[in-house]
Amino acid sequence: MSRPVRLILWTATGVLAALLVGAVMVYRAARYTPEFYSNALATEPAALAAGRDRMLDRAATLASDVQKGGRWEAVFTAEEINGWLALELGSSEANCLPAEFRDVRVAIQPEGIMLACRYSHASAQSVLWAALEPYIAEPNVLALRIRKVRAGRLPLPMKGVLRALSQAAERSSLPLEWRQADGDPVALVSLPVHSGDRAWLVHIDTLTLRQGELYLAGSSRRRQADR
């Protein structure tokens, strides 16, 4: 075998080996599961049910407090939110998410919220997760800073993520505006100012993250009758 032919073969073999190694690394990166998500998925069914029940009780108490008028506050833990996500959002009756997305869970830390779910479409399977920083930019305006979005360890194109969020907000009739903070996209969502029966004006002015829990506070007052 001549030297040029051997050189071509060695080059082709090296390129093929590099492609195979790269494919394996991409596959492993896409199959990566964040630790917080593995821990959340390991929660026992009884604990999920207990968390869901506490979440519903807290939500009912908050609705009652809002309709009393004056200052109100509420605390929701990650365990309670995950119980609701697993048993209410994840139920077949809810049908809130496309079939490709399932098992949504959160982890709450003082610096932000970690959100993750399983994604399965055709032969593609991965864990999609995001690092988010929510805060109240001004009364009844929720700011959501998107620090990172990943499929396993692989960054997802931010342009596509923002487009999907904009479309979801449009379908839900939520006013959405985009800003930036140090290069990170920030979604500004105007929250409804009326309670369900429109008899009360609601102002949400505080959202604080603690280890494992979310604190929400604001005030409400009865609307004056239209003259």
N, C-alpha and C positions, 0 to 999 in steps of 0.2 A: 504494500500500500504506500502510495507516494506521500511525501510530507505535507503538501497542500491539502490532500484529502483527509489525512489524519487531523490536521489543524481544524478543518471544517467540522469534522465529527466531534472533536473535543469541544469546540465552541458550541455546537448545537447541544451536546450533552450538558454542558455547563448552564446554558440558557434554560434548558428543560428542567434541570435540577433546581435552579433558582426560582422558576415559575411554580414548581411543585411545593417548594419550601414556603414561598409567598402565599400560595393557596391555603396551605395548612395553617399558617399563621393567621390569615384572614378568617378562616373557618373558626379557629379557636377564639379569636378576638370577638367574633360575632356571637359565639356561644357563651361568652363570659356572663356570669350572674353576679351582680353586686351583693355584698354580704348582707346589707340591710334588707334586701328583697328575699334572700334565702331565709333569713330569720323570721320575717313576716309570714312567709308561706308555711313555716313550720308550726304556726300557732294551732293549738288544738281546736276542733270544732266547737266544743263547749265554751272555750274562752272567746271565740268569735261571736257566738250567740249572745254571751253575756255583754260583750262590748257593743254589739248592735243594739241590744235592749237599752243599755245606758245612753247610747247616742240618741235614740228616739225619745227617751225620757228628757234628756237635756234640751233637745230641739223643741219639745212640747212646752217645757218650762220657759224657754227663751221666748216662744211665741206669746205665752201668757204674760210674761214680764213686759214685752213690747206694748201690749194693749192695756197695761196699767198706766202708761205714761211715765215721764221722768227718765232718770238714768237707769240703764240696765247693763249687765255684763254676763258673759258665758265662757266656759272653758271646755274644750273638746280635746280628748287625748288621742294619740295615734292608735291605741288599741281600740277605742270606740269607733274611730273613723274606719279602720280596717275591717272591723266587724260589719259595719254598714256596707262597705264596698264589697265584701265577700258575699254577704247574704241578701242584700237588697239590690245593689247595682249589678251584682253578678248573677242574679236570678233570671230565669228564662222569661218571667213575666215582665221584668223591667225593660229588657230589650233596648237599652240605651246606647250600647256600643256596637260597632260593626263586629261581625263574627270573628274577624282576624285578631281582635284584641280581647284578652281575658285576664282574670286574676290581677286586678289593679290593687296596689298596696302603696302605703306612704310610710315615711319615717320623718319625724319632726325634730329638728335641732335648732338651737338659738340662732344659727346663721342662715338657716333656710330649710326648705322642705325637699325631700327626695321622693320622687314619684316614679313608679315602675309598673310594667305589665308584660305579659307574654304576648308575642306577636307570631302568628303562624299563617303563612300564605304559600300555597303550592309546596315547593320543597324548601322554602326559606323559613327558618325558625330562629327567633332570637328574643332576648329580653330588651325591651325599649325602656330607657329610664332618663330622667331629667333632674337637674339640680335647679331649684327655683327659689326666688326670694320674694315673697309677697309682703306688701305693706300698704297702708292707707296714704295715698298721695295728698288727698284732701277729703273732707267729708263726703262719703258715698262714692268715692273714686278709688277703686282697687288697682294698685300697681303690681304687676307681676314681672319681675326681672328674670330673664332666662339666662342662666349662667352656662349651662351645657346640656346637650341632648345627645344621647348615645344609643347605638344598637350594640349591646355588649360593651366592648371597648372602642368601637368604631364611631367616630363623630358622624352625625347625620347632617345633611345639607340644611343649614339654618333657613335658607330661603324657602324651601319646601315646607318646613315646620311652621314658619310664620304665615305662609299662605293657607295652610290647613287650619290654623287657629283663627285667622280672619274669616274663613268660610264658616267655621263652627259658630263664631260670634254672630255672623250675619243670619244664619239659620235660626239662632236663638233670639234674634232681635235685640242683641246687646250692643250698645254703642262702644266701639273699640277704636283706640288711637295708639299709634306706635311712636315711641321715643327711643333714645339711646342713653346708656349710662356707662361710660368708660368702655365703649365698644360692645356692650351687651344690649340686646333688644329688650325693651320694656313695654309691656302691654298695659295701657290704661283703660280700664273697663268702668263705665258709669253704671252704678248699681241702682236698682229701683228705689224710689224714695217713699213708696206707699206700701203699707201692709196689704195682706191678701184681700181684705174687704174695702181697701182704699179709704178707711175711716181714720187712719193714723199716718202721720208723717214720720218717717224713720231716718235718723242720721247715724251712720256708722263712722266713728272717728278714730278707733283704736284697733290695731291688729298686732299682737305681740307673739313671737315664737319663744317657747321655753323648751327645755329638754323633754321631749315626748308629749308636748301639749301645745295647743293654740288658744290664745286668749283674745276674745272679741268683746268690744264695748261700744256703747253709743247712747243715744237718747231717742225718745219718741214723744210726740204730742198729738192730740186729737186735731183733725182738720176742722177749720171753721166752715160752717155750712155756706155754700155758694149763695150769694144774695141775688 
